Amino acid sequence: MAIHLVYPYDPDRKASAPWSIGHNLGRYLRRQGHHVIQYDWDERQVIQPQPGDILIGHPHPEPGKVFRNSVCGPWAFAASIAPWNGSEEYRGQQEYAWKMVDHHFAICGARWSEPDMKRECNCDGPQGDQPYTRLDMAIDPAPYPLICAPRPTADRSRVLYIGCTIDHLKGTDRLADLARKMPTTHFGHIGYGRVQGVQQHGYLDLLEEPAQRLIRSYDFLIAPGRHDANTTTVLEAMCWGLVPIMSKGCGWGRDVRGFHLPDDEKEWPGAICEAMEAPESELSTIAKENRQRAKSHYTWDRFGSSVNEVIETATGARSCQAQKLSA
């Protein structure tokens, strides 16, 4: 029996998402004794399963890719796994897979399972009544050292956004609005694209010294998304000691320490100013607790064990059923 794992996969890119997901999930399942065969998500081939084989994969939005080509095969168990953010865009990309798999693993923050967000998305989960498991995103803190420390209030006015510039999903239009309304606050951006009124640093490798030297000059990380599964940069900030400022739609729940922005966007400038004026001792406590939380809770072992438990429960139940039928 083999597990065929389809996810963005590059052996040379193991620390940053999305490649960290495929790498670490494959590694964990192998440690549990499974034979795992990995595929990059945009390969064009058809997997021919052997009896008892399992398929777990990201439902690529484009036709002709390996998961789409293979999901209808005679699998012992098939599951899709992907970020989930409640948006119609993600629903449109993933819905075809939900009808053909036995289970879906939704990578999303705890916020997306809270009652008000369920109502906002008009669903009880990614698949409605079909079985799914919510997975917290994970991180290995080792490549993300503690590099930031709270500065005195008078020196605290620098807010960093890391990510792409998809206005609606990532909320970068909100960031541009903040830059316009808060001219004395310095907003910066690491990543592809441009945000009006925000200093652009371009794409940088976050694991390299130039990026970490730049990150060290900032006080807060902002996650302004409307529909963001649970942005990995919040976990990276937790490891660095950079204090997060988070919208409801970025997906992270109250278990992540930081400053949670109110629903009314008109109140955001005032809320950010309050964060900047917080006592240094409070910010130091947040930074310390967040790094410990990243190390103890948002782990790849926890992520992998959630997937493995579903696999073993499903295949174990089917094995027992097969034995009864053959008796």
Secondary structure in CASP SS format (residue, H / E / C, confidence):
PFRMAT SS
TARGET T0000
AUTHOR 0000-0000-0000
METHOD secondary structure of the structure
MODEL  1
M C 1.00
A E 1.00
I E 1.00
H E 1.00
L E 1.00
V E 1.00
Y C 1.00
P C 1.00
Y C 1.00
D C 1.00
P C 1.00
D C 1.00
R C 1.00
K C 1.00
A C 1.00
S C 1.00
A C 1.00
P C 1.00
W H 1.00
S H 1.00
I H 1.00
G H 1.00
H H 1.00
N H 1.00
L H 1.00
G H 1.00
R H 1.00
Y H 1.00
L H 1.00
R H 1.00
R H 1.00
Q C 1.00
G C 1.00
H C 1.00
H E 1.00
V E 1.00
I E 1.00
Q E 1.00
Y E 1.00
D C 1.00
W C 1.00
D C 1.00
E C 1.00
R C 1.00
Q C 1.00
V C 1.00
I C 1.00
Q C 1.00
P C 1.00
Q C 1.00
P C 1.00
G C 1.00
D C 1.00
I E 1.00
L E 1.00
I E 1.00
G E 1.00
H C 1.00
P C 1.00
H C 1.00
P C 1.00
E C 1.00
P C 1.00
G C 1.00
K C 1.00
V H 1.00
F H 1.00
R H 1.00
N H 1.00
S H 1.00
V C 1.00
C C 1.00
G C 1.00
P C 1.00
W C 1.00
A C 1.00
F E 1.00
A E 1.00
A E 1.00
S E 1.00
I E 1.00
A E 1.00
P E 1.00
W C 1.00
N C 1.00
G C 1.00
S C 1.00
E H 1.00
E H 1.00
Y H 1.00
R H 1.00
G H 1.00
Q H 1.00
Q H 1.00
E H 1.00
Y H 1.00
A H 1.00
W H 1.00
K C 1.00
M C 1.00
V C 1.00
D C 1.00
H E 1.00
H E 1.00
F E 1.00
A E 1.00
I E 1.00
C C 1.00
G C 1.00
A H 1.00
R H 1.00
W H 1.00
S H 1.00
E C 1.00
P H 1.00
D H 1.00
M H 1.00
K H 1.00
R H 1.00
E H 1.00
C H 1.00
N C 1.00
C C 1.00
D C 1.00
G C 1.00
P C 1.00
Q C 1.00
G C 1.00
D C 1.00
Q C 1.00
P C 1.00
Y E 1.00
T E 1.00
R E 1.00
L E 1.00
D C 1.00
M C 1.00
A C 1.00
I C 1.00
D C 1.00
P C 1.00
A C 1.00
P C 1.00
Y C 1.00
P C 1.00
L C 1.00
I C 1.00
C C 1.00
A C 1.00
P C 1.00
R C 1.00
P C 1.00
T H 1.00
A H 1.00
D H 1.00
R C 1.00
S C 1.00
R E 1.00
V E 1.00
L E 1.00
Y E 1.00
I E 1.00
G C 1.00
C C 1.00
T C 1.00
I C 1.00
D H 1.00
H H 1.00
L H 1.00
K H 1.00
G C 1.00
T H 1.00
D H 1.00
R H 1.00
L H 1.00
A H 1.00
D H 1.00
L H 1.00
A H 1.00
R H 1.00
K H 1.00
M C 1.00
P C 1.00
T C 1.00
T C 1.00
H E 1.00
F E 1.00
G E 1.00
H E 1.00
I E 1.00
G C 1.00
Y C 1.00
G C 1.00
R C 1.00
V C 1.00
Q C 1.00
G C 1.00
V C 1.00
Q E 1.00
Q E 1.00
H E 1.00
G E 1.00
Y C 1.00
L C 1.00
D C 1.00
L C 1.00
L C 1.00
E C 1.00
E H 1.00
P H 1.00
A H 1.00
Q H 1.00
R H 1.00
L H 1.00
I H 1.00
R C 1.00
S C 1.00
Y C 1.00
D C 1.00
F E 1.00
L E 1.00
I E 1.00
A E 1.00
P C 1.00
G C 1.00
R C 1.00
H C 1.00
D C 1.00
A C 1.00
N C 1.00
T C 1.00
T H 1.00
T H 1.00
V H 1.00
L H 1.00
E H 1.00
A H 1.00
M H 1.00
C H 1.00
W H 1.00
G C 1.00
L C 1.00
V E 1.00
P E 1.00
I E 1.00
M E 1.00
S C 1.00
K H 1.00
G H 1.00
C H 1.00
G C 1.00
W C 1.00
G C 1.00
R C 1.00
D C 1.00
V C 1.00
R C 1.00
G C 1.00
F E 1.00
H E 1.00
L C 1.00
P C 1.00
D C 1.00
D C 1.00
E H 1.00
K H 1.00
E H 1.00
W H 1.00
P H 1.00
G H 1.00
A H 1.00
I H 1.00
C H 1.00
E H 1.00
A H 1.00
M H 1.00
E C 1.00
A C 1.00
P C 1.00
E H 1.00
S H 1.00
E H 1.00
L H 1.00
S H 1.00
T H 1.00
I H 1.00
A H 1.00
K H 1.00
E H 1.00
N H 1.00
R H 1.00
Q H 1.00
R H 1.00
A H 1.00
K H 1.00
S H 1.00
H C 1.00
Y C 1.00
T C 1.00
W H 1.00
D H 1.00
R H 1.00
F H 1.00
G H 1.00
S H 1.00
S H 1.00
V H 1.00
N H 1.00
E H 1.00
V H 1.00
I H 1.00
E H 1.00
T H 1.00
A H 1.00
T H 1.00
G H 1.00
A H 1.00
R H 1.00
S H 1.00
C H 1.00
Q H 1.00
A H 1.00
Q H 1.00
K H 1.00
L H 1.00
S H 1.00
A C 1.00
END
